[in-house]
Amino acid sequence: MTALRFAVPLILFTAACSPAWSDASVHLEQTAQPVTLVPAPVISVGVSDPNTQLILPWFLTDIINAINTRTSASDYLRTVGHGI
């Protein structure tokens, strides 16, 4: 008897909510907005004269390349650790 007392409300609740589940997916499809990615700016080091070539230390060049390629900090440190 007690099992029936708990089972009946659960069955009624499930039956009442089941039409809402199908409507929820339709509602999500209608309201979803496409995600647009904005390209991030690229870091560059230079001077005002385009004919001037900078010779940077290896670690600055590696840091700039890591930032521009979106390398994680841990991957960059691992690479630097292997190079030393």
PyMOL Python script that loads the backbone (N, CA, C, O; Angstrom):
from pymol import cmd

cmd.read_pdbstr("""\
ATOM      1  N   MET A   1       0.818  -1.180   0.000  1.00  0.00           N
ATOM      2  CA  MET A   1       0.000   0.000   0.000  1.00  0.00           C
ATOM      3  C   MET A   1       0.868   1.253   0.000  1.00  0.00           C
ATOM      4  O   MET A   1       0.563   2.205  -0.718  1.00  0.00           O
ATOM      5  N   THR A   2       1.960   1.278   0.800  1.00  0.00           N
ATOM      6  CA  THR A   2       2.805   2.463   0.848  1.00  0.00           C
ATOM      7  C   THR A   2       3.574   2.638  -0.459  1.00  0.00           C
ATOM      8  O   THR A   2       3.846   3.759  -0.887  1.00  0.00           O
ATOM      9  N   ALA A   3       3.922   1.512  -1.087  1.00  0.00           N
ATOM     10  CA  ALA A   3       4.608   1.617  -2.376  1.00  0.00           C
ATOM     11  C   ALA A   3       3.680   2.217  -3.421  1.00  0.00           C
ATOM     12  O   ALA A   3       4.124   2.997  -4.265  1.00  0.00           O
ATOM     13  N   LEU A   4       2.422   1.872  -3.379  1.00  0.00           N
ATOM     14  CA  LEU A   4       1.447   2.417  -4.315  1.00  0.00           C
ATOM     15  C   LEU A   4       1.241   3.910  -4.055  1.00  0.00           C
ATOM     16  O   LEU A   4       1.028   4.683  -4.988  1.00  0.00           O
ATOM     17  N   ARG A   5       1.305   4.304  -2.798  1.00  0.00           N
ATOM     18  CA  ARG A   5       1.102   5.700  -2.430  1.00  0.00           C
ATOM     19  C   ARG A   5       2.225   6.577  -3.008  1.00  0.00           C
ATOM     20  O   ARG A   5       1.982   7.738  -3.339  1.00  0.00           O
ATOM     21  N   PHE A   6       3.445   6.041  -3.135  1.00  0.00           N
ATOM     22  CA  PHE A   6       4.550   6.801  -3.701  1.00  0.00           C
ATOM     23  C   PHE A   6       4.630   6.656  -5.221  1.00  0.00           C
ATOM     24  O   PHE A   6       5.100   7.567  -5.902  1.00  0.00           O
ATOM     25  N   ALA A   7       4.176   5.524  -5.758  1.00  0.00           N
ATOM     26  CA  ALA A   7       4.285   5.275  -7.186  1.00  0.00           C
ATOM     27  C   ALA A   7       3.280   6.079  -7.994  1.00  0.00           C
ATOM     28  O   ALA A   7       3.609   6.552  -9.081  1.00  0.00           O
ATOM     29  N   VAL A   8       2.072   6.245  -7.495  1.00  0.00           N
ATOM     30  CA  VAL A   8       1.024   6.947  -8.251  1.00  0.00           C
ATOM     31  C   VAL A   8       1.403   8.410  -8.511  1.00  0.00           C
ATOM     32  O   VAL A   8       1.305   8.851  -9.656  1.00  0.00           O
ATOM     33  N   PRO A   9       1.831   9.183  -7.503  1.00  0.00           N
ATOM     34  CA  PRO A   9       2.223  10.568  -7.817  1.00  0.00           C
ATOM     35  C   PRO A   9       3.423  10.651  -8.769  1.00  0.00           C
ATOM     36  O   PRO A   9       3.504  11.565  -9.590  1.00  0.00           O
ATOM     37  N   LEU A  10       4.354   9.694  -8.655  1.00  0.00           N
ATOM     38  CA  LEU A  10       5.501   9.694  -9.546  1.00  0.00           C
ATOM     39  C   LEU A  10       5.065   9.437 -10.989  1.00  0.00           C
ATOM     40  O   LEU A  10       5.555  10.091 -11.910  1.00  0.00           O
ATOM     41  N   ILE A  11       4.167   8.509 -11.184  1.00  0.00           N
ATOM     42  CA  ILE A  11       3.667   8.209 -12.528  1.00  0.00           C
ATOM     43  C   ILE A  11       2.895   9.399 -13.088  1.00  0.00           C
ATOM     44  O   ILE A  11       3.059   9.749 -14.257  1.00  0.00           O
ATOM     45  N   LEU A  12       2.058  10.023 -12.264  1.00  0.00           N
ATOM     46  CA  LEU A  12       1.297  11.187 -12.726  1.00  0.00           C
ATOM     47  C   LEU A  12       2.227  12.353 -13.070  1.00  0.00           C
ATOM     48  O   LEU A  12       2.018  13.036 -14.073  1.00  0.00           O
ATOM     49  N   PHE A  13       3.237  12.580 -12.255  1.00  0.00           N
ATOM     50  CA  PHE A  13       4.182  13.655 -12.512  1.00  0.00           C
ATOM     51  C   PHE A  13       4.948  13.411 -13.818  1.00  0.00           C
ATOM     52  O   PHE A  13       5.149  14.337 -14.603  1.00  0.00           O
ATOM     53  N   THR A  14       5.371  12.170 -14.045  1.00  0.00           N
ATOM     54  CA  THR A  14       6.090  11.826 -15.267  1.00  0.00           C
ATOM     55  C   THR A  14       5.206  12.006 -16.485  1.00  0.00           C
ATOM     56  O   THR A  14       5.661  12.512 -17.510  1.00  0.00           O
ATOM     57  N   ALA A  15       3.962  11.603 -16.391  1.00  0.00           N
ATOM     58  CA  ALA A  15       3.039  11.758 -17.514  1.00  0.00           C
ATOM     59  C   ALA A  15       2.750  13.232 -17.797  1.00  0.00           C
ATOM     60  O   ALA A  15       2.606  13.626 -18.954  1.00  0.00           O
ATOM     61  N   ALA A  16       2.666  14.033 -16.760  1.00  0.00           N
ATOM     62  CA  ALA A  16       2.383  15.453 -16.952  1.00  0.00           C
ATOM     63  C   ALA A  16       3.570  16.181 -17.562  1.00  0.00           C
ATOM     64  O   ALA A  16       3.384  17.138 -18.313  1.00  0.00           O
ATOM     65  N   CYS A  17       4.777  15.749 -17.256  1.00  0.00           N
ATOM     66  CA  CYS A  17       5.974  16.434 -17.758  1.00  0.00           C
ATOM     67  C   CYS A  17       6.415  15.950 -19.127  1.00  0.00           C
ATOM     68  O   CYS A  17       7.164  16.660 -19.797  1.00  0.00           O
ATOM     69  N   SER A  18       6.001  14.806 -19.565  1.00  0.00           N
ATOM     70  CA  SER A  18       6.505  14.255 -20.816  1.00  0.00           C
ATOM     71  C   SER A  18       6.184  15.123 -22.038  1.00  0.00           C
ATOM     72  O   SER A  18       7.050  15.221 -22.908  1.00  0.00           O
ATOM     73  N   PRO A  19       5.012  15.764 -22.180  1.00  0.00           N
ATOM     74  CA  PRO A  19       4.827  16.646 -23.337  1.00  0.00           C
ATOM     75  C   PRO A  19       5.739  17.868 -23.281  1.00  0.00           C
ATOM     76  O   PRO A  19       6.108  18.404 -24.325  1.00  0.00           O
ATOM     77  N   ALA A  20       6.103  18.308 -22.106  1.00  0.00           N
ATOM     78  CA  ALA A  20       6.973  19.478 -21.986  1.00  0.00           C
ATOM     79  C   ALA A  20       8.385  19.171 -22.466  1.00  0.00           C
ATOM     80  O   ALA A  20       9.075  20.074 -22.941  1.00  0.00           O
ATOM     81  N   TRP A  21       8.836  17.923 -22.358  1.00  0.00           N
ATOM     82  CA  TRP A  21      10.176  17.580 -22.802  1.00  0.00           C
ATOM     83  C   TRP A  21      10.321  17.774 -24.307  1.00  0.00           C
ATOM     84  O   TRP A  21      11.336  18.301 -24.760  1.00  0.00           O
ATOM     85  N   SER A  22       9.332  17.363 -25.084  1.00  0.00           N
ATOM     86  CA  SER A  22       9.433  17.527 -26.531  1.00  0.00           C
ATOM     87  C   SER A  22       9.359  19.001 -26.911  1.00  0.00           C
ATOM     88  O   SER A  22      10.010  19.416 -27.870  1.00  0.00           O
ATOM     89  N   ASP A  23       8.577  19.809 -26.181  1.00  0.00           N
ATOM     90  CA  ASP A  23       8.499  21.236 -26.475  1.00  0.00           C
ATOM     91  C   ASP A  23       9.780  21.953 -26.099  1.00  0.00           C
ATOM     92  O   ASP A  23      10.127  22.956 -26.724  1.00  0.00           O
ATOM     93  N   ALA A  24      10.476  21.476 -25.116  1.00  0.00           N
ATOM     94  CA  ALA A  24      11.703  22.129 -24.671  1.00  0.00           C
ATOM     95  C   ALA A  24      12.772  22.069 -25.754  1.00  0.00           C
ATOM     96  O   ALA A  24      13.480  23.052 -25.970  1.00  0.00           O
ATOM     97  N   SER A  25      12.903  20.943 -26.435  1.00  0.00           N
ATOM     98  CA  SER A  25      13.920  20.846 -27.483  1.00  0.00           C
ATOM     99  C   SER A  25      13.590  21.739 -28.661  1.00  0.00           C
ATOM    100  O   SER A  25      14.488  22.322 -29.268  1.00  0.00           O
ATOM    101  N   VAL A  26      12.315  21.854 -28.992  1.00  0.00           N
ATOM    102  CA  VAL A  26      11.899  22.745 -30.078  1.00  0.00           C
ATOM    103  C   VAL A  26      12.188  24.187 -29.684  1.00  0.00           C
ATOM    104  O   VAL A  26      12.671  24.970 -30.502  1.00  0.00           O
ATOM    105  N   HIS A  27      11.892  24.545 -28.427  1.00  0.00           N
ATOM    106  CA  HIS A  27      12.129  25.907 -27.960  1.00  0.00           C
ATOM    107  C   HIS A  27      13.623  26.238 -27.975  1.00  0.00           C
ATOM    108  O   HIS A  27      13.999  27.352 -28.339  1.00  0.00           O
ATOM    109  N   LEU A  28      14.472  25.296 -27.587  1.00  0.00           N
ATOM    110  CA  LEU A  28      15.908  25.536 -27.609  1.00  0.00           C
ATOM    111  C   LEU A  28      16.420  25.730 -29.023  1.00  0.00           C
ATOM    112  O   LEU A  28      17.296  26.563 -29.252  1.00  0.00           O
ATOM    113  N   GLU A  29      15.889  24.976 -29.976  1.00  0.00           N
ATOM    114  CA  GLU A  29      16.317  25.118 -31.370  1.00  0.00           C
ATOM    115  C   GLU A  29      15.902  26.472 -31.931  1.00  0.00           C
ATOM    116  O   GLU A  29      16.624  27.051 -32.742  1.00  0.00           O
ATOM    117  N   GLN A  30      14.752  26.980 -31.511  1.00  0.00           N
ATOM    118  CA  GLN A  30      14.265  28.249 -32.033  1.00  0.00           C
ATOM    119  C   GLN A  30      15.013  29.431 -31.433  1.00  0.00           C
ATOM    120  O   GLN A  30      15.183  30.446 -32.108  1.00  0.00           O
ATOM    121  N   THR A  31      15.467  29.332 -30.185  1.00  0.00           N
ATOM    122  CA  THR A  31      16.093  30.464 -29.524  1.00  0.00           C
ATOM    123  C   THR A  31      17.614  30.436 -29.570  1.00  0.00           C
ATOM    124  O   THR A  31      18.249  31.410 -29.166  1.00  0.00           O
ATOM    125  N   ALA A  32      18.217  29.357 -30.045  1.00  0.00           N
ATOM    126  CA  ALA A  32      19.676  29.260 -30.065  1.00  0.00           C
ATOM    127  C   ALA A  32      20.247  30.228 -31.090  1.00  0.00           C
ATOM    128  O   ALA A  32      19.759  30.312 -32.217  1.00  0.00           O
ATOM    129  N   GLN A  33      21.286  30.960 -30.691  1.00  0.00           N
ATOM    130  CA  GLN A  33      21.964  31.908 -31.573  1.00  0.00           C
ATOM    131  C   GLN A  33      23.283  31.293 -32.029  1.00  0.00           C
ATOM    132  O   GLN A  33      23.963  30.628 -31.248  1.00  0.00           O
ATOM    133  N   PRO A  34      23.646  31.514 -33.294  1.00  0.00           N
ATOM    134  CA  PRO A  34      24.937  30.979 -33.738  1.00  0.00           C
ATOM    135  C   PRO A  34      26.080  31.730 -33.059  1.00  0.00           C
ATOM    136  O   PRO A  34      25.988  32.929 -32.797  1.00  0.00           O
ATOM    137  N   VAL A  35      27.147  31.003 -32.783  1.00  0.00           N
ATOM    138  CA  VAL A  35      28.300  31.586 -32.121  1.00  0.00           C
ATOM    139  C   VAL A  35      29.276  32.069 -33.195  1.00  0.00           C
ATOM    140  O   VAL A  35      29.686  31.298 -34.064  1.00  0.00           O
ATOM    141  N   THR A  36      29.642  33.341 -33.127  1.00  0.00           N
ATOM    142  CA  THR A  36      30.618  33.867 -34.070  1.00  0.00           C
ATOM    143  C   THR A  36      31.904  34.171 -33.316  1.00  0.00           C
ATOM    144  O   THR A  36      31.890  34.846 -32.286  1.00  0.00           O
ATOM    145  N   LEU A  37      32.998  33.671 -33.833  1.00  0.00           N
ATOM    146  CA  LEU A  37      34.289  33.871 -33.195  1.00  0.00           C
ATOM    147  C   LEU A  37      34.991  35.069 -33.833  1.00  0.00           C
ATOM    148  O   LEU A  37      35.065  35.187 -35.056  1.00  0.00           O
ATOM    149  N   VAL A  38      35.493  35.931 -32.997  1.00  0.00           N
ATOM    150  CA  VAL A  38      36.230  37.097 -33.468  1.00  0.00           C
ATOM    151  C   VAL A  38      37.709  36.744 -33.457  1.00  0.00           C
ATOM    152  O   VAL A  38      38.233  36.297 -32.437  1.00  0.00           O
ATOM    153  N   PRO A  39      38.390  36.940 -34.591  1.00  0.00           N
ATOM    154  CA  PRO A  39      39.819  36.610 -34.585  1.00  0.00           C
ATOM    155  C   PRO A  39      40.577  37.522 -33.632  1.00  0.00           C
ATOM    156  O   PRO A  39      40.346  38.730 -33.588  1.00  0.00           O
ATOM    157  N   ALA A  40      41.472  36.931 -32.883  1.00  0.00           N
ATOM    158  CA  ALA A  40      42.252  37.689 -31.895  1.00  0.00           C
ATOM    159  C   ALA A  40      43.395  38.399 -32.600  1.00  0.00           C
ATOM    160  O   ALA A  40      43.910  37.917 -33.609  1.00  0.00           O
ATOM    161  N   PRO A  41      43.785  39.537 -32.068  1.00  0.00           N
ATOM    162  CA  PRO A  41      44.911  40.246 -32.687  1.00  0.00           C
ATOM    163  C   PRO A  41      46.218  39.489 -32.490  1.00  0.00           C
ATOM    164  O   PRO A  41      46.389  38.767 -31.507  1.00  0.00           O
ATOM    165  N   VAL A  42      47.119  39.657 -33.417  1.00  0.00           N
ATOM    166  CA  VAL A  42      48.417  38.994 -33.376  1.00  0.00           C
ATOM    167  C   VAL A  42      49.429  39.971 -32.796  1.00  0.00           C
ATOM    168  O   VAL A  42      49.453  41.144 -33.169  1.00  0.00           O
ATOM    169  N   ILE A  43      50.249  39.494 -31.896  1.00  0.00           N
ATOM    170  CA  ILE A  43      51.278  40.329 -31.285  1.00  0.00           C
ATOM    171  C   ILE A  43      52.479  40.398 -32.220  1.00  0.00           C
ATOM    172  O   ILE A  43      52.964  39.380 -32.714  1.00  0.00           O
ATOM    173  N   SER A  44      52.940  41.611 -32.447  1.00  0.00           N
ATOM    174  CA  SER A  44      54.143  41.792 -33.246  1.00  0.00           C
ATOM    175  C   SER A  44      55.016  42.848 -32.586  1.00  0.00           C
ATOM    176  O   SER A  44      54.517  43.774 -31.947  1.00  0.00           O
ATOM    177  N   VAL A  45      56.298  42.699 -32.746  1.00  0.00           N
ATOM    178  CA  VAL A  45      57.260  43.636 -32.183  1.00  0.00           C
ATOM    179  C   VAL A  45      57.986  44.278 -33.352  1.00  0.00           C
ATOM    180  O   VAL A  45      58.490  43.585 -34.236  1.00  0.00           O
ATOM    181  N   GLY A  46      58.037  45.589 -33.354  1.00  0.00           N
ATOM    182  CA  GLY A  46      58.699  46.269 -34.451  1.00  0.00           C
ATOM    183  C   GLY A  46      59.022  47.701 -34.093  1.00  0.00           C
ATOM    184  O   GLY A  46      58.777  48.160 -32.978  1.00  0.00           O
ATOM    185  N   VAL A  47      59.573  48.388 -35.061  1.00  0.00           N
ATOM    186  CA  VAL A  47      59.901  49.797 -34.905  1.00  0.00           C
ATOM    187  C   VAL A  47      59.231  50.562 -36.029  1.00  0.00           C
ATOM    188  O   VAL A  47      58.619  49.963 -36.912  1.00  0.00           O
ATOM    189  N   SER A  48      59.342  51.877 -36.003  1.00  0.00           N
ATOM    190  CA  SER A  48      58.640  52.687 -36.991  1.00  0.00           C
ATOM    191  C   SER A  48      59.221  52.527 -38.396  1.00  0.00           C
ATOM    192  O   SER A  48      58.491  52.693 -39.374  1.00  0.00           O
ATOM    193  N   ASP A  49      60.494  52.215 -38.523  1.00  0.00           N
ATOM    194  CA  ASP A  49      61.113  52.035 -39.829  1.00  0.00           C
ATOM    195  C   ASP A  49      60.975  50.576 -40.258  1.00  0.00           C
ATOM    196  O   ASP A  49      61.506  49.692 -39.586  1.00  0.00           O
ATOM    197  N   PRO A  50      60.267  50.300 -41.373  1.00  0.00           N
ATOM    198  CA  PRO A  50      60.062  48.900 -41.784  1.00  0.00           C
ATOM    199  C   PRO A  50      61.339  48.204 -42.241  1.00  0.00           C
ATOM    200  O   PRO A  50      61.365  46.976 -42.325  1.00  0.00           O
ATOM    201  N   ASN A  51      62.400  48.957 -42.540  1.00  0.00           N
ATOM    202  CA  ASN A  51      63.649  48.333 -42.984  1.00  0.00           C
ATOM    203  C   ASN A  51      64.520  47.886 -41.818  1.00  0.00           C
ATOM    204  O   ASN A  51      65.536  47.224 -42.029  1.00  0.00           O
ATOM    205  N   THR A  52      64.141  48.236 -40.593  1.00  0.00           N
ATOM    206  CA  THR A  52      64.914  47.845 -39.431  1.00  0.00           C
ATOM    207  C   THR A  52      64.526  46.425 -39.007  1.00  0.00           C
ATOM    208  O   THR A  52      63.342  46.121 -38.862  1.00  0.00           O
ATOM    209  N   GLN A  53      65.500  45.581 -38.813  1.00  0.00           N
ATOM    210  CA  GLN A  53      65.241  44.216 -38.371  1.00  0.00           C
ATOM    211  C   GLN A  53      65.706  44.080 -36.928  1.00  0.00           C
ATOM    212  O   GLN A  53      66.862  44.353 -36.604  1.00  0.00           O
ATOM    213  N   LEU A  54      64.789  43.656 -36.071  1.00  0.00           N
ATOM    214  CA  LEU A  54      65.117  43.452 -34.673  1.00  0.00           C
ATOM    215  C   LEU A  54      65.642  42.042 -34.468  1.00  0.00           C
ATOM    216  O   LEU A  54      65.111  41.080 -35.022  1.00  0.00           O
ATOM    217  N   ILE A  55      66.673  41.935 -33.679  1.00  0.00           N
ATOM    218  CA  ILE A  55      67.194  40.624 -33.302  1.00  0.00           C
ATOM    219  C   ILE A  55      66.859  40.460 -31.823  1.00  0.00           C
ATOM    220  O   ILE A  55      67.521  41.026 -30.953  1.00  0.00           O
ATOM    221  N   LEU A  56      65.831  39.682 -31.559  1.00  0.00           N
ATOM    222  CA  LEU A  56      65.343  39.495 -30.196  1.00  0.00           C
ATOM    223  C   LEU A  56      65.997  38.279 -29.569  1.00  0.00           C
ATOM    224  O   LEU A  56      66.384  37.348 -30.275  1.00  0.00           O
ATOM    225  N   PRO A  57      66.123  38.277 -28.253  1.00  0.00           N
ATOM    226  CA  PRO A  57      66.603  37.066 -27.583  1.00  0.00           C
ATOM    227  C   PRO A  57      65.652  35.904 -27.857  1.00  0.00           C
ATOM    228  O   PRO A  57      64.468  36.108 -28.126  1.00  0.00           O
ATOM    229  N   TRP A  58      66.180  34.690 -27.785  1.00  0.00           N
ATOM    230  CA  TRP A  58      65.387  33.506 -28.132  1.00  0.00           C
ATOM    231  C   TRP A  58      64.133  33.389 -27.289  1.00  0.00           C
ATOM    232  O   TRP A  58      63.097  32.952 -27.790  1.00  0.00           O
ATOM    233  N   PHE A  59      64.200  33.773 -26.007  1.00  0.00           N
ATOM    234  CA  PHE A  59      63.039  33.578 -25.152  1.00  0.00           C
ATOM    235  C   PHE A  59      61.917  34.565 -25.488  1.00  0.00           C
ATOM    236  O   PHE A  59      60.742  34.230 -25.336  1.00  0.00           O
ATOM    237  N   LEU A  60      62.259  35.776 -25.943  1.00  0.00           N
ATOM    238  CA  LEU A  60      61.200  36.702 -26.359  1.00  0.00           C
ATOM    239  C   LEU A  60      60.517  36.227 -27.632  1.00  0.00           C
ATOM    240  O   LEU A  60      59.297  36.324 -27.762  1.00  0.00           O
ATOM    241  N   THR A  61      61.301  35.717 -28.567  1.00  0.00           N
ATOM    242  CA  THR A  61      60.728  35.177 -29.800  1.00  0.00           C
ATOM    243  C   THR A  61      59.818  33.995 -29.489  1.00  0.00           C
ATOM    244  O   THR A  61      58.733  33.883 -30.060  1.00  0.00           O
ATOM    245  N   ASP A  62      60.245  33.119 -28.598  1.00  0.00           N
ATOM    246  CA  ASP A  62      59.427  31.962 -28.224  1.00  0.00           C
ATOM    247  C   ASP A  62      58.137  32.389 -27.522  1.00  0.00           C
ATOM    248  O   ASP A  62      57.077  31.813 -27.766  1.00  0.00           O
ATOM    249  N   ILE A  63      58.224  33.394 -26.654  1.00  0.00           N
ATOM    250  CA  ILE A  63      57.018  33.872 -25.956  1.00  0.00           C
ATOM    251  C   ILE A  63      56.027  34.468 -26.950  1.00  0.00           C
ATOM    252  O   ILE A  63      54.831  34.188 -26.873  1.00  0.00           O
ATOM    253  N   ILE A  64      56.506  35.279 -27.874  1.00  0.00           N
ATOM    254  CA  ILE A  64      55.621  35.893 -28.875  1.00  0.00           C
ATOM    255  C   ILE A  64      54.980  34.816 -29.737  1.00  0.00           C
ATOM    256  O   ILE A  64      53.782  34.883 -30.014  1.00  0.00           O
ATOM    257  N   ASN A  65      55.748  33.834 -30.163  1.00  0.00           N
ATOM    258  CA  ASN A  65      55.188  32.742 -30.974  1.00  0.00           C
ATOM    259  C   ASN A  65      54.179  31.918 -30.185  1.00  0.00           C
ATOM    260  O   ASN A  65      53.164  31.496 -30.738  1.00  0.00           O
ATOM    261  N   ALA A  66      54.438  31.684 -28.915  1.00  0.00           N
ATOM    262  CA  ALA A  66      53.508  30.910 -28.083  1.00  0.00           C
ATOM    263  C   ALA A  66      52.189  31.658 -27.912  1.00  0.00           C
ATOM    264  O   ALA A  66      51.120  31.048 -27.946  1.00  0.00           O
ATOM    265  N   ILE A  67      52.257  32.956 -27.733  1.00  0.00           N
ATOM    266  CA  ILE A  67      51.030  33.740 -27.581  1.00  0.00           C
ATOM    267  C   ILE A  67      50.244  33.760 -28.884  1.00  0.00           C
ATOM    268  O   ILE A  67      49.024  33.598 -28.874  1.00  0.00           O
ATOM    269  N   ASN A  68      50.924  33.956 -29.997  1.00  0.00           N
ATOM    270  CA  ASN A  68      50.233  34.028 -31.289  1.00  0.00           C
ATOM    271  C   ASN A  68      49.637  32.694 -31.717  1.00  0.00           C
ATOM    272  O   ASN A  68      48.639  32.672 -32.437  1.00  0.00           O
ATOM    273  N   THR A  69      50.225  31.587 -31.291  1.00  0.00           N
ATOM    274  CA  THR A  69      49.674  30.266 -31.638  1.00  0.00           C
ATOM    275  C   THR A  69      48.742  29.723 -30.575  1.00  0.00           C
ATOM    276  O   THR A  69      48.265  28.594 -30.694  1.00  0.00           O
ATOM    277  N   ARG A  70      48.470  30.512 -29.523  1.00  0.00           N
ATOM    278  CA  ARG A  70      47.560  30.140 -28.439  1.00  0.00           C
ATOM    279  C   ARG A  70      48.032  28.898 -27.689  1.00  0.00           C
ATOM    280  O   ARG A  70      47.227  28.051 -27.301  1.00  0.00           O
ATOM    281  N   THR A  71      49.340  28.800 -27.491  1.00  0.00           N
ATOM    282  CA  THR A  71      49.909  27.706 -26.716  1.00  0.00           C
ATOM    283  C   THR A  71      49.651  27.961 -25.237  1.00  0.00           C
ATOM    284  O   THR A  71      49.804  29.088 -24.764  1.00  0.00           O
ATOM    285  N   SER A  72      49.265  26.932 -24.513  1.00  0.00           N
ATOM    286  CA  SER A  72      49.020  27.104 -23.083  1.00  0.00           C
ATOM    287  C   SER A  72      50.332  27.362 -22.358  1.00  0.00           C
ATOM    288  O   SER A  72      51.411  27.018 -22.840  1.00  0.00           O
ATOM    289  N   ALA A  73      50.210  27.972 -21.195  1.00  0.00           N
ATOM    290  CA  ALA A  73      51.400  28.303 -20.415  1.00  0.00           C
ATOM    291  C   ALA A  73      52.169  27.047 -20.017  1.00  0.00           C
ATOM    292  O   ALA A  73      53.400  27.037 -20.044  1.00  0.00           O
ATOM    293  N   SER A  74      51.451  25.991 -19.647  1.00  0.00           N
ATOM    294  CA  SER A  74      52.139  24.763 -19.233  1.00  0.00           C
ATOM    295  C   SER A  74      52.875  24.118 -20.411  1.00  0.00           C
ATOM    296  O   SER A  74      53.972  23.589 -20.234  1.00  0.00           O
ATOM    297  N   ASP A  75      52.281  24.157 -21.614  1.00  0.00           N
ATOM    298  CA  ASP A  75      52.976  23.611 -22.782  1.00  0.00           C
ATOM    299  C   ASP A  75      54.221  24.426 -23.110  1.00  0.00           C
ATOM    300  O   ASP A  75      55.262  23.875 -23.466  1.00  0.00           O
ATOM    301  N   TYR A  76      54.099  25.757 -22.984  1.00  0.00           N
ATOM    302  CA  TYR A  76      55.255  26.610 -23.254  1.00  0.00           C
ATOM    303  C   TYR A  76      56.383  26.331 -22.260  1.00  0.00           C
ATOM    304  O   TYR A  76      57.542  26.196 -22.654  1.00  0.00           O
ATOM    305  N   LEU A  77      56.048  26.246 -20.988  1.00  0.00           N
ATOM    306  CA  LEU A  77      57.079  25.992 -19.972  1.00  0.00           C
ATOM    307  C   LEU A  77      57.712  24.615 -20.155  1.00  0.00           C
ATOM    308  O   LEU A  77      58.907  24.443 -19.916  1.00  0.00           O
ATOM    309  N   ARG A  78      56.914  23.638 -20.579  1.00  0.00           N
ATOM    310  CA  ARG A  78      57.454  22.303 -20.832  1.00  0.00           C
ATOM    311  C   ARG A  78      58.447  22.353 -21.998  1.00  0.00           C
ATOM    312  O   ARG A  78      59.498  21.714 -21.948  1.00  0.00           O
ATOM    313  N   THR A  79      58.108  23.120 -23.057  1.00  0.00           N
ATOM    314  CA  THR A  79      58.990  23.248 -24.209  1.00  0.00           C
ATOM    315  C   THR A  79      60.279  23.950 -23.822  1.00  0.00           C
ATOM    316  O   THR A  79      61.366  23.533 -24.225  1.00  0.00           O
ATOM    317  N   VAL A  80      60.159  25.018 -23.039  1.00  0.00           N
ATOM    318  CA  VAL A  80      61.358  25.743 -22.594  1.00  0.00           C
ATOM    319  C   VAL A  80      62.214  24.843 -21.706  1.00  0.00           C
ATOM    320  O   VAL A  80      63.441  24.862 -21.803  1.00  0.00           O
ATOM    321  N   GLY A  81      61.579  24.065 -20.851  1.00  0.00           N
ATOM    322  CA  GLY A  81      62.320  23.157 -19.978  1.00  0.00           C
ATOM    323  C   GLY A  81      63.090  22.110 -20.742  1.00  0.00           C
ATOM    324  O   GLY A  81      64.183  21.725 -20.327  1.00  0.00           O
ATOM    325  N   HIS A  82      62.540  21.631 -21.865  1.00  0.00           N
ATOM    326  CA  HIS A  82      63.247  20.635 -22.674  1.00  0.00           C
ATOM    327  C   HIS A  82      64.394  21.269 -23.443  1.00  0.00           C
ATOM    328  O   HIS A  82      65.379  20.602 -23.761  1.00  0.00           O
ATOM    329  N   GLY A  83      64.268  22.571 -23.745  1.00  0.00           N
ATOM    330  CA  GLY A  83      65.313  23.227 -24.521  1.00  0.00           C
ATOM    331  C   GLY A  83      66.507  23.668 -23.697  1.00  0.00           C
ATOM    332  O   GLY A  83      67.560  23.982 -24.252  1.00  0.00           O
ATOM    333  N   ILE A  84      66.361  23.695 -22.403  1.00  0.00           N
ATOM    334  CA  ILE A  84      67.462  24.166 -21.550  1.00  0.00           C
ATOM    335  C   ILE A  84      68.390  23.030 -21.190  1.00  0.00           C
ATOM    336  O   ILE A  84      69.372  23.238 -20.479  1.00  0.00           O
TER     337      ILE A  84
END
""", "prot")
cmd.dss("prot")
cmd.show_as("cartoon", "prot")
cmd.util.cbc("prot")
cmd.orient("prot")
